[in-house]
Amino acid sequence: MSRAKRRVGYFLVAFVAATLVFTVAYQVGMTVLEGQPRTFTESLLVVVETFTTTGYGEDAGQWSTPTLRILMIVMQLTGVGLLFTTFPFILVPLFEEALATDPPTDTDLEDHVVICTFTPRGDTLVDELDAMDVPYVIVESDRETARDLFEDDYAVVHGDPESVETLEAANLEAATALVADDTDERNASIVLSANEVAPEVRVVSIIEDAEVADYQRYAGADRVVSPRRLLGESLANKATTSVSADLDAIEIGEDFEIAELLVQRGADVVGRKIADSRIAEITGVNIIGAWFRGEFVSPPDPDSVIDEHTILLVSGQEEQVEKLRDLTLSKARRYRRGTVVVAGSGEVGTTASDVLVGEGVPTTVVDLEDKPGVDIVGDITDRRTLKEAGVADARSVLLALDDDTTTIFAALVVNQFSPQTEIIARANERESVSKLYRAGAEYVLALSTVSGRLLASQLLDEEVISPSTQVDVVRTKAPGLAGQSLVQADVRARTNCTVIAAERNGDLITDVGPDFVVRATDDLIVAGIDADINRFAELADAGGTEPQDDSD
């Protein structure tokens, strides 16, 4: 039932109840107070006349007692209130619903991804699929949500994702994959229905509780994804080191890696433009992209200013990356050691603390509740708890709280209490990332972004640096660029992609500058976001200018 129809139902119940109450009250009042008994139907007629403002009949001059007159005043005000409520809250929504476009209940898409249902992480996944030109359809049971999605140009099918009939209407048999993205219990039902409709289609189930993974697999899920666990691991990795190198992406070659480097407050490069920092000249690395306060840019503008929240994504040899690491570390923290304080002992916090302990990092867990693994019971926004946890002497504070508003406030409190302590934070929604950076966090990961990115890597078999990074690394030939140098082909300006290496006759060439000339047989290692990789693929096939001789 739609919201407008529910409103009509509530209104009718309220109207009938008010009518009956006033009818009985009027009947009793006329009998007891005025001594002029009225039947139930006569009293009902007076109430209806009052509510509809059509008059009061012969009884209008019969009210002599103050109590009955007050009853009539209340009855009149109630009638006017119901009348004015009818138009904006009942009739208008019904007209709007009648005129609105109904969401589709089936689709004829093929080779698509079926997403059940729509969530913030599903929104990120849709962005990834759109960028890769992969068709999708969202199965949404709520009619209003489905209609809103349809009006916003999402591909959607309105229906129950647990229903075999709905999945058939979503053309699951012709799909490449299905994503179950609802509650853990409903996901199991969706997986069972999916296997009944199309047992050959790959099914990915997203779970909130890692302990139910086996049940999802037993139901028939081909892959079970726990975004919270992944998020905890990613946050812990940032707490142990400023460099996250080559996270199971693509094997580029020995002693050549891709790394993320967090620029710390007080580092040598803070406050400088990328062009003025001379990073490439000093270290030899190639800057592929950068996060600026939660916004990823690839490639970054040379005039972009590096601050203490910037995360650089670079490629280079191990020694080159280490040189850059020295430039990004704070002088005050360069040799800083100490405990990592983990605030929150949910699945994200527990996973993070387990990783930290496994790496030999001293860890203190703070939570509001006393439960296994919690070292200090208290509120991370309370200065007494911060003192007890030793935040002033800590290496980092890792905020793994469930509520974004609380996390933002905690970042403000910790930053004011101990400005020199690094703050690493989890966010549930992408909209909270920029607020957390402004509140003092130095590294923020959004659960919805990590989840969507992880799903994309699972569904599309992408070569992804990490689910928390928006850059893909692909190995491809570029016959359309044969005989041209990278500067002649204008690769970076035309595609925003970076050619970070090339494999030629079994040898890996990492010194790929603007004058590097592409051969038809070269395997180019290219980095860029999804849409840019697509542009590079078109350019590599079609070419840029007339090819030149590709012989040495």
PyMOL commands that set and color helices and strands:
alter all, ss='L'
color gray80, all
select helices_A, chain A and resi 3-32+40-51+57-61+66-99+120-131+143-151+164-169+172-174+184-197+210-219+227-240+274-277+279-283+318-328+347-358+383-389+391-393+404-417+430-439+447-460+479-481+486-489+491-495+530-542
alter helices_A, ss='H'
color red, helices_A
select strands_A, chain A and resi 113-116+136-140+156-158+177-180+202-206+223-225+243-245+256-262+286-292+295-297+311-317+340-343+363-367+376-377+396-399+422-427+443-446+472-476+498-504+507-509+523-528
alter strands_A, ss='S'
color yellow, strands_A
deselect
rebuild
show_as cartoon
